[in-house]
Amino acid sequence: MIVVTGSAGFIASTLVGKLNALGYGDIVVVDDFSKKEKENNLVGKTILAKVPRNDFEKWISEYGNEVKFIFHLGARTDTTEFDKSIFDELNLNYSKMVWNACVKFQIPLVYASSGATYGLGELGYKDDHALTPKLKPLNPYGDSKNDFDIWALQQTETPPFWAGLKFFNVYGPNEYHKGRMASVIFHAFNQISATGGMKLFRSHNPEYKDGEQLRDFIYVKDVVDVCAFLMKEQPESGLYNLGTGEARTFLDLVKATFKAMGKEEQISFIDTPEDIRDKYQYFTEADMSKLINAGYTQAFISLEEGVEDYVKNYLIEKNYL
């Protein structure tokens, strides 16, 4: 059996589909299945069993010997949530429980960390273990992810293989339920569809022109390909960045969205909301050398290719992957 936590969510549901395509049907999906807005993400996928999130600790104690791999992608991902106790429960302590089960039953583990651990990027974006304790995330979500990374690196008892994936700006199908936390491409498509134009955040940093803030955008299809690679190859354990390694501007992204929709560009700018202005990242770019050195040779999908595929094959018809 392969376990996927957070399985009704964006990245994890896409991973379940990828595993199905690779011939795996013995997948145990774990999530809070009471949230109906996510249920379409698993429609049509082959799964062995559904385990409610709160029942997983008991389930793994009974069936751990039969589990061959765990993808722990379940987490509270709302970067605007500031109740630390929620993150302690769902991101930190729950992840420790999963880790300890993997140690007990010797199950290889891939878990979701985040590019949010890098904060404003003062120390760069290199997945160097020595830098991890020095990082300064900008919100409780980023703190929770970095706290678990630090904890994992301190453990003397580990799963036989483990990797913490620092996801950068992931976009693609199955994020329809994410609301404010969905990708800018998702919001651009909806705003352009409704109004004919797109409003981007104005730059409040003199070093960047409006719309030229930079992010490392990665298509979810690339993300799940990397997950499948790590399950198969199990290289050296540790933290791994997961972006494309190439920062692109929000203008690039929105122009690609207009083009994929076949619409004339109408782009304007609004002030960045004050509640996030002092925590706003103007540049992120994953250093991908560690994953490449571990043997990952597949080229990443370009922003233009990814946006075109997402818009034409998913967003227009609200198709799922």
C-alpha positions as CSV (number, residue, x, y, z in Angstrom):
1,M,0.0,0.0,0.0
2,I,1.0,3.6,-0.7
3,V,-0.4,6.3,1.7
4,V,-1.1,9.8,0.5
5,T,-2.2,12.3,3.2
6,G,-4.0,15.5,2.2
7,S,-5.2,13.4,-0.6
8,A,-8.4,15.4,-1.4
9,G,-6.2,18.6,-1.8
10,F,-4.5,20.2,-4.7
11,I,-1.1,18.5,-5.0
12,A,-1.9,15.3,-3.3
13,S,-5.0,14.5,-5.4
14,T,-2.9,15.1,-8.6
15,L,-0.3,12.7,-7.1
16,V,-2.9,10.0,-6.6
17,G,-3.8,10.4,-10.3
18,K,-0.1,10.1,-11.2
19,L,0.3,7.0,-9.2
20,N,-2.7,5.5,-10.9
21,A,-1.2,6.3,-14.2
22,L,2.0,4.4,-13.1
23,G,-0.1,1.4,-12.3
24,Y,-0.6,1.8,-8.6
25,G,-4.1,1.2,-7.3
26,D,-3.4,0.1,-3.7
27,I,-3.5,3.7,-2.5
28,V,-4.8,4.7,0.9
29,V,-6.0,8.3,1.0
30,V,-6.1,10.3,4.2
31,D,-7.8,13.7,4.6
32,D,-10.6,15.5,6.3
33,F,-13.3,14.3,3.9
34,S,-16.0,16.4,5.4
35,K,-15.0,19.3,3.2
36,K,-17.3,18.8,0.2
37,E,-15.6,21.5,-2.0
38,K,-12.6,19.1,-2.4
39,E,-14.4,15.9,-3.1
40,N,-14.3,16.2,-6.9
41,N,-10.5,16.0,-6.8
42,L,-10.7,12.3,-6.1
43,V,-13.6,11.4,-8.5
44,G,-12.5,8.6,-10.9
45,K,-9.3,7.8,-9.1
46,T,-8.5,4.2,-8.1
47,I,-8.0,4.0,-4.3
48,L,-7.9,1.1,-1.8
49,A,-9.3,2.9,1.2
50,K,-10.2,6.3,2.7
51,V,-9.0,7.0,6.2
52,P,-10.2,10.2,8.0
53,R,-7.3,12.4,9.1
54,N,-8.1,12.0,12.8
55,D,-8.2,8.2,12.5
56,F,-4.9,7.8,10.7
57,E,-2.7,7.4,13.8
58,K,-4.8,4.4,14.9
59,W,-4.9,3.0,11.3
60,I,-1.2,3.2,10.8
61,S,-0.5,1.4,14.1
62,E,-2.6,-1.5,12.8
63,Y,-1.5,-1.6,9.1
64,G,1.9,0.0,9.1
65,N,3.6,-3.3,8.2
66,E,1.7,-3.4,4.9
67,V,2.6,0.2,3.9
68,K,5.4,0.5,1.3
69,F,5.6,4.3,1.1
70,I,4.0,7.5,2.6
71,F,3.5,10.8,0.9
72,H,2.6,13.2,3.7
73,L,1.2,16.2,1.8
74,G,-1.6,17.1,4.2
75,A,-1.2,20.4,6.0
76,R,-2.9,23.7,6.9
77,T,-1.6,25.8,4.0
78,D,-3.3,29.2,4.7
79,T,-0.5,31.8,4.9
80,T,-3.0,34.4,6.2
81,E,-3.9,32.3,9.3
82,F,-2.1,33.6,12.4
83,D,-3.3,31.1,15.0
84,K,-0.1,29.3,15.8
85,S,-1.9,26.5,17.7
86,I,-3.6,25.4,14.5
87,F,-0.2,25.0,12.7
88,D,1.3,23.3,15.8
89,E,-1.5,20.7,15.7
90,L,-1.9,20.1,11.9
91,N,1.6,20.8,10.5
92,L,4.1,20.2,13.3
93,N,2.7,17.5,15.7
94,Y,0.8,15.6,13.1
95,S,3.9,15.4,10.9
96,K,5.9,14.1,13.9
97,M,3.4,11.4,14.3
98,V,3.7,10.4,10.7
99,W,7.5,10.5,10.9
100,N,7.5,8.3,14.0
101,A,5.3,5.8,12.3
102,C,7.6,5.6,9.4
103,V,10.5,5.0,11.8
104,K,8.6,2.3,13.6
105,F,7.6,0.4,10.5
106,Q,10.6,1.4,8.3
107,I,8.5,3.2,5.7
108,P,10.1,5.6,3.2
109,L,8.6,9.1,3.5
110,V,8.2,12.2,1.3
111,Y,6.6,15.1,3.1
112,A,5.6,18.6,2.1
113,S,7.8,21.5,3.3
114,S,7.6,24.9,1.6
115,G,9.5,27.6,-0.2
116,A,7.9,29.8,2.5
117,T,10.6,28.7,4.9
118,Y,13.0,31.0,3.1
119,G,11.2,34.2,4.2
120,L,12.4,37.2,2.3
121,G,15.3,35.2,0.9
122,E,18.0,37.0,3.0
123,L,20.0,33.8,3.0
124,G,19.2,32.8,-0.5
125,Y,17.2,29.8,-1.7
126,K,19.6,26.9,-1.4
127,D,18.3,23.7,0.3
128,D,21.4,23.5,2.5
129,H,20.8,21.8,5.8
130,A,23.2,24.1,7.6
131,L,21.1,27.1,6.6
132,T,17.8,25.7,7.9
133,P,17.9,26.8,11.5
134,K,18.9,30.3,10.4
135,L,15.9,30.9,8.1
136,K,13.3,33.5,9.0
137,P,9.8,32.7,7.6
138,L,7.3,35.5,7.3
139,N,4.3,33.9,8.9
140,P,3.2,31.0,11.2
141,Y,2.6,28.7,8.2
142,G,6.2,29.1,7.1
143,D,7.4,28.8,10.7
144,S,5.6,25.5,11.1
145,K,7.2,24.1,8.0
146,N,10.6,25.2,9.0
147,D,10.2,24.0,12.6
148,F,9.4,20.5,11.3
149,D,12.4,20.6,8.9
150,I,14.7,21.5,11.8
151,W,13.1,18.8,13.9
152,A,13.6,16.2,11.1
153,L,17.2,17.1,10.7
154,Q,17.8,16.6,14.4
155,Q,16.5,13.1,14.5
156,T,18.8,10.2,15.0
157,E,16.1,7.7,14.2
158,T,14.8,8.2,10.7
159,P,12.7,6.5,8.0
160,P,14.9,4.3,5.7
161,F,14.6,7.2,3.2
162,W,13.0,10.6,3.7
163,A,12.7,13.8,1.7
164,G,11.2,17.1,2.7
165,L,10.1,18.9,-0.5
166,K,10.2,22.7,-0.4
167,F,7.4,23.6,-2.8
168,F,7.7,27.0,-4.5
169,N,4.7,28.5,-6.4
170,V,2.8,25.5,-7.5
171,Y,-0.1,26.0,-10.0
172,G,-2.4,23.7,-12.0
173,P,-5.6,21.7,-12.0
174,N,-7.4,20.6,-8.8
175,E,-6.8,23.9,-7.0
176,Y,-10.4,25.0,-7.6
177,H,-11.3,24.8,-3.8
178,K,-8.4,26.9,-2.5
179,G,-10.0,30.4,-2.6
180,R,-7.6,33.2,-1.8
181,M,-4.7,30.6,-1.6
182,A,-5.1,29.5,-5.2
183,S,-2.4,30.4,-7.7
184,V,-2.3,33.8,-9.4
185,I,-3.0,32.0,-12.7
186,F,-6.3,30.7,-11.4
187,H,-7.3,34.1,-10.2
188,A,-6.1,35.7,-13.4
189,F,-8.3,33.4,-15.5
190,N,-11.3,34.1,-13.4
191,Q,-10.8,37.9,-13.3
192,I,-10.1,38.1,-17.0
193,S,-13.2,35.9,-17.7
194,A,-15.4,38.2,-15.6
195,T,-14.0,41.7,-16.4
196,G,-11.8,41.4,-19.5
197,G,-8.8,42.6,-17.5
198,M,-6.4,41.7,-14.7
199,K,-5.2,43.7,-11.7
200,L,-1.8,43.0,-10.3
201,F,-0.2,44.2,-7.1
202,R,1.8,47.4,-7.6
203,S,5.4,47.2,-6.5
204,H,6.2,49.0,-3.2
205,N,9.9,48.3,-3.6
206,P,11.9,50.8,-5.8
207,E,14.1,48.0,-7.0
208,Y,11.2,46.4,-8.9
209,K,8.8,47.9,-11.5
210,D,5.1,47.2,-11.2
211,G,4.4,43.6,-12.2
212,E,8.1,42.7,-12.3
213,Q,8.0,41.0,-8.9
214,L,9.5,37.5,-9.5
215,R,8.5,34.1,-8.4
216,D,9.5,30.5,-9.2
217,F,6.3,29.1,-10.7
218,I,6.1,25.3,-11.1
219,Y,3.4,23.3,-12.8
220,V,1.8,20.6,-10.6
221,K,2.5,18.0,-13.3
222,D,6.2,18.6,-12.7
223,V,5.7,18.3,-8.9
224,V,4.1,14.9,-9.0
225,D,6.8,13.7,-11.5
226,V,9.4,14.6,-8.9
227,C,7.4,12.8,-6.2
228,A,7.3,9.6,-8.4
229,F,11.1,9.9,-9.0
230,L,11.8,10.1,-5.3
231,M,9.7,7.1,-4.6
232,K,11.4,5.0,-7.2
233,E,15.0,6.1,-6.8
234,Q,15.2,7.1,-3.1
235,P,18.4,9.1,-3.4
236,E,20.2,10.7,-0.4
237,S,17.7,11.7,2.3
238,G,17.2,15.3,3.2
239,L,15.5,18.6,2.2
240,Y,15.0,19.2,-1.5
241,N,13.8,22.4,-3.3
242,L,11.0,22.0,-5.8
243,G,10.7,24.8,-8.2
244,T,11.9,25.2,-11.8
245,G,15.0,27.1,-10.9
246,E,13.9,30.0,-13.0
247,A,12.2,33.1,-11.6
248,R,9.5,34.7,-13.8
249,T,7.6,37.9,-13.4
250,F,3.9,38.3,-12.7
251,L,3.6,40.2,-16.0
252,D,5.0,37.1,-17.8
253,L,2.4,35.0,-16.1
254,V,-0.6,37.2,-16.8
255,K,0.5,37.8,-20.4
256,A,0.7,34.0,-20.9
257,T,-2.8,33.7,-19.4
258,F,-4.3,36.3,-21.8
259,K,-2.6,34.6,-24.7
260,A,-3.9,31.1,-23.7
261,M,-7.4,32.6,-23.4
262,G,-7.1,34.3,-26.8
263,K,-7.9,37.7,-25.3
264,E,-6.3,41.1,-25.6
265,E,-4.1,42.2,-22.7
266,Q,-5.6,44.6,-20.2
267,I,-3.4,44.8,-17.2
268,S,-3.6,47.4,-14.4
269,F,-2.2,47.7,-10.9
270,I,-3.5,48.1,-7.4
271,D,-1.8,48.6,-4.1
272,T,-0.6,45.5,-2.3
273,P,-2.9,45.0,0.8
274,E,-1.4,46.5,3.9
275,D,-1.8,43.3,5.9
276,I,0.7,41.5,3.7
277,R,2.8,44.4,2.4
278,D,5.6,44.0,4.9
279,K,5.7,40.3,4.3
280,Y,5.6,40.4,0.5
281,Q,8.3,38.5,-1.3
282,Y,9.7,40.3,-4.4
283,F,11.9,37.4,-5.6
284,T,12.0,33.7,-5.1
285,E,14.0,31.2,-7.2
286,A,14.7,27.6,-6.1
287,D,18.3,26.4,-6.3
288,M,17.6,23.0,-8.0
289,S,21.2,21.7,-8.0
290,K,20.6,19.1,-5.2
291,L,17.7,17.4,-7.0
292,I,19.5,17.4,-10.3
293,N,22.6,16.0,-8.7
294,A,20.4,13.3,-7.2
295,G,19.7,12.1,-10.7
296,Y,16.5,14.0,-11.8
297,T,17.0,14.7,-15.5
298,Q,13.6,15.6,-16.7
299,A,13.2,19.2,-18.0
300,F,10.6,21.4,-16.2
301,I,7.6,22.7,-18.1
302,S,8.0,26.3,-19.1
303,L,5.6,28.9,-17.6
304,E,4.1,29.5,-21.1
305,E,3.6,25.8,-21.8
306,G,2.2,25.2,-18.3
307,V,-0.3,28.1,-18.4
308,E,-1.5,27.1,-21.9
309,D,-2.1,23.5,-20.8
310,Y,-3.8,24.6,-17.6
311,V,-6.1,27.2,-19.2
312,K,-7.1,25.2,-22.4
313,N,-7.3,21.7,-21.0
314,Y,-8.6,22.4,-17.4
315,L,-9.7,25.9,-16.4
316,I,-12.0,26.6,-19.4
317,E,-14.1,23.4,-18.7
318,K,-13.2,23.1,-15.0
319,N,-11.7,19.7,-15.7
320,Y,-9.8,17.8,-13.0
321,L,-6.5,16.0,-13.3
